[in-house]
């Protein structure tokens, strides 16, 4: 006799803590200090793609000891139809408010996987002639890269191929507010 398996609810999918709030706080402070040293005498603009990067950008901003600006951009990725090869497409939903010509731009990413979204963002922003363009990511999965030539200058943590919630990462818009980073259990 087969016992029916109950589907996992969002609450039951919340797994163990992968990174504690203290581990996150410590590493973000280290990144803030490193960025402050590297950009001393300049006033970089931190650009966060919405939404998961916002928590990381806010904490990183507070950890930096130099003047800097903040801005956000919103992108959407979607799979194109099979007639177009089935490739993912990226679309700009919300552009920057700030002018970036001649500015030092630091893209603040939550996670970098394949690099396709960051590559699109870098190409889009490079057309606006910034003085420099680099990226900082909280989580990195370099083994999943499809794009190799990315300006990733700062990495918080290299992580396994897991999905996470907490510290800005969500499941159906839940859990962004959790202070720790949790592994998300697979659905049955």
C-alpha positions as CSV (number, residue, x, y, z in Angstrom):
1,X,0.0,0.0,0.0
2,X,1.4,3.3,-1.0
3,X,1.2,6.1,1.6
4,X,0.4,9.5,0.1
5,X,3.2,12.0,0.4
6,X,2.1,15.4,1.8
7,X,3.5,18.3,-0.3
8,X,5.9,20.5,1.4
9,X,4.5,23.8,2.5
10,X,6.7,27.0,2.4
11,X,7.1,26.6,6.2
12,X,8.2,22.9,6.0
13,X,10.7,23.8,3.2
14,X,12.7,26.0,5.6
15,X,15.9,24.0,6.2
16,X,18.9,24.2,8.5
17,X,21.0,27.4,8.9
18,X,23.8,27.5,6.3
19,X,25.3,30.8,7.4
20,X,24.5,32.5,10.7
21,X,23.7,36.2,11.1
22,X,27.1,36.6,12.8
23,X,29.0,34.9,10.0
24,X,27.1,37.1,7.5
25,X,27.8,40.3,9.5
26,X,31.5,39.5,9.9
27,X,32.0,38.8,6.2
28,X,30.0,41.9,5.1
29,X,32.2,44.0,7.4
30,X,35.3,42.6,5.9
31,X,34.0,43.3,2.4
32,X,33.1,46.8,3.4
33,X,36.6,47.5,4.7
34,X,38.2,46.0,1.6
35,X,36.0,48.0,-0.7
36,X,36.7,51.2,1.3
37,X,40.4,50.7,1.0
38,X,40.2,50.0,-2.8
39,X,37.9,53.0,-3.5
40,X,39.6,55.4,-1.1
41,X,39.4,58.9,-2.5
42,X,36.7,58.0,-4.9
43,X,32.9,58.0,-4.4
44,X,31.6,54.7,-5.9
45,X,28.0,54.1,-6.7
46,X,26.6,50.8,-5.4
47,X,24.0,49.4,-7.7
48,X,21.8,46.5,-6.5
49,X,19.5,44.5,-8.7
50,X,16.1,44.2,-7.0
51,X,15.0,42.5,-4.7
52,X,17.3,40.0,-2.9
53,X,20.4,42.2,-3.1
54,X,18.8,45.0,-1.0
55,X,19.5,43.5,2.4
56,X,23.2,42.8,1.4
57,X,23.6,46.3,-0.1
58,X,22.2,48.0,3.0
59,X,24.6,46.1,5.3
60,X,27.5,46.6,3.0
61,X,26.8,50.4,2.8
62,X,26.9,50.6,6.6
63,X,30.1,48.7,6.6
64,X,31.9,51.1,4.2
65,X,33.9,54.0,5.7
66,X,33.9,56.1,2.5
67,X,31.3,58.3,0.8
68,X,29.3,56.4,-1.8
69,X,25.9,56.5,-3.5
70,X,23.2,53.9,-3.7
71,X,20.9,53.0,-6.6
72,X,18.7,50.1,-7.7
73,X,17.9,48.4,-11.0
74,X,15.3,45.8,-11.7
75,X,15.7,43.0,-14.3
76,X,13.4,40.2,-15.3
77,X,14.6,37.0,-17.0
78,X,12.3,34.7,-18.8
79,X,12.6,31.7,-21.1
80,X,11.9,32.6,-24.8
81,X,9.8,30.2,-26.9
82,X,11.2,27.1,-28.5
83,X,11.1,28.9,-31.9
84,X,13.8,31.2,-30.6
85,X,16.1,28.4,-29.3
86,X,14.7,28.3,-25.8
87,X,17.3,30.7,-24.4
88,X,16.7,32.9,-21.4
89,X,16.1,36.5,-22.1
90,X,16.7,39.5,-19.8
91,X,14.6,42.6,-19.7
92,X,15.1,45.9,-17.9
93,X,12.1,46.7,-15.7
94,X,13.5,49.6,-13.7
95,X,16.5,51.7,-14.7
96,X,18.9,53.6,-12.5
97,X,18.0,57.0,-11.3
98,X,21.7,58.2,-11.1
99,X,23.8,59.2,-14.1
100,X,26.9,56.9,-14.1
101,X,29.1,58.5,-16.8
102,X,32.5,58.9,-15.3
103,X,31.5,57.2,-12.0
104,X,33.0,54.2,-10.3
105,X,30.1,51.6,-10.3
106,X,30.0,48.6,-8.1
107,X,27.2,46.1,-8.8
108,X,26.0,44.5,-5.6
109,X,24.8,41.0,-6.3
110,X,23.1,38.5,-4.0
111,X,24.3,35.5,-5.9
112,X,26.2,34.8,-9.1
113,X,25.5,31.5,-10.9
114,X,25.8,31.3,-14.6
115,X,26.8,34.9,-14.9
116,X,24.3,35.6,-17.7
117,X,22.4,38.3,-15.8
118,X,25.5,40.0,-14.5
119,X,27.0,39.9,-18.0
120,X,23.8,41.6,-19.4
121,X,23.9,44.2,-16.7
122,X,27.6,44.9,-17.2
123,X,27.2,45.3,-20.9
124,X,24.2,47.6,-20.4
125,X,26.0,49.8,-17.9
126,X,29.3,49.9,-19.8
127,X,27.5,51.6,-22.7
128,X,27.0,54.6,-20.3
129,X,30.8,55.1,-19.9
130,X,31.4,54.6,-16.2
131,X,34.9,55.3,-14.9
132,X,35.1,51.7,-13.7
133,X,32.7,48.8,-13.4
134,X,33.1,45.9,-10.9
135,X,30.9,43.6,-8.9
136,X,30.6,42.3,-5.4
137,X,28.6,39.2,-4.6
138,X,27.4,37.8,-1.3
139,X,27.2,34.2,-2.7
140,X,29.2,32.8,-5.6
141,X,28.8,29.5,-7.6
142,X,31.8,29.8,-10.0
143,X,31.4,26.2,-11.1
144,X,28.0,27.1,-12.8
145,X,29.5,29.9,-14.9
146,X,28.5,30.1,-18.6
147,X,30.2,33.5,-18.9
148,X,33.8,33.7,-17.9
149,X,34.9,37.3,-18.3
150,X,32.9,39.0,-15.4
151,X,34.3,41.8,-13.3
152,X,33.6,40.0,-10.0
153,X,36.1,41.7,-7.6
154,X,34.7,40.7,-4.2
155,X,33.1,37.5,-3.1
156,X,31.5,36.9,0.3
157,X,31.1,33.1,0.2
158,X,31.5,30.4,-2.4
159,X,28.5,28.1,-1.8
160,X,27.2,24.7,-3.0
161,X,24.4,24.3,-5.5
162,X,21.6,24.8,-3.0
163,X,18.7,27.2,-2.9
164,X,18.7,29.6,0.1
165,X,16.2,31.7,2.0
166,X,16.7,34.5,4.5
167,X,19.0,37.5,4.4
168,X,17.1,38.9,1.4
169,X,16.5,35.6,-0.4
170,X,12.9,34.5,-0.6
171,X,10.5,31.7,-1.3
172,X,7.3,33.1,-2.7
173,X,8.2,36.5,-1.2
174,X,8.6,35.0,2.3
175,X,11.6,34.7,4.5
176,X,13.6,37.7,3.2
177,X,13.6,39.1,6.8
178,X,15.3,36.1,8.4
179,X,18.7,37.1,9.8
180,X,20.4,33.8,9.0
181,X,20.8,32.1,5.6
182,X,18.9,28.8,5.5
183,X,19.0,26.0,3.0
184,X,15.7,25.5,1.2
185,X,14.5,21.9,1.2
186,X,13.5,20.4,-2.1
187,X,9.9,19.8,-2.8
188,X,8.8,16.1,-2.8
